[in-house]
């Protein structure tokens, strides 16, 4: 999967509030599917579909622990999103700084004109 596809998959996975809630739960530690399903009023197969979307996006992984298949949070895709957003943030901050400089220059010019 290329970078763009991976980023698209991550945003798609994060678009759903149930999947975001699952990730929030997994941020405190691994959990079995039935533990993840408990707070939701949906079937086990519906939760499993959400988990598959999260897994395809690389946001979770599933292990094996005897009969249990614990899910755990994988943070690499979240770091990719942070890097993507940071590029835009840096561009806008530079634009705001340039605007601040223009506004400050206009204020100085106005003060000079107002002096007798």
Secondary structure, DSSP 8 states (H G I E B T S, - for coil): --HHHHHHHHHHHHTSHHHHHHHHHHTT--B-HHHHHTTSSS-HHHHHHHHHHHHHTTSEEE--BTTB--EEE--HHHHHHHHHHHHHHHHHHHHHHHHHHHHHHHHHHHHHHH--
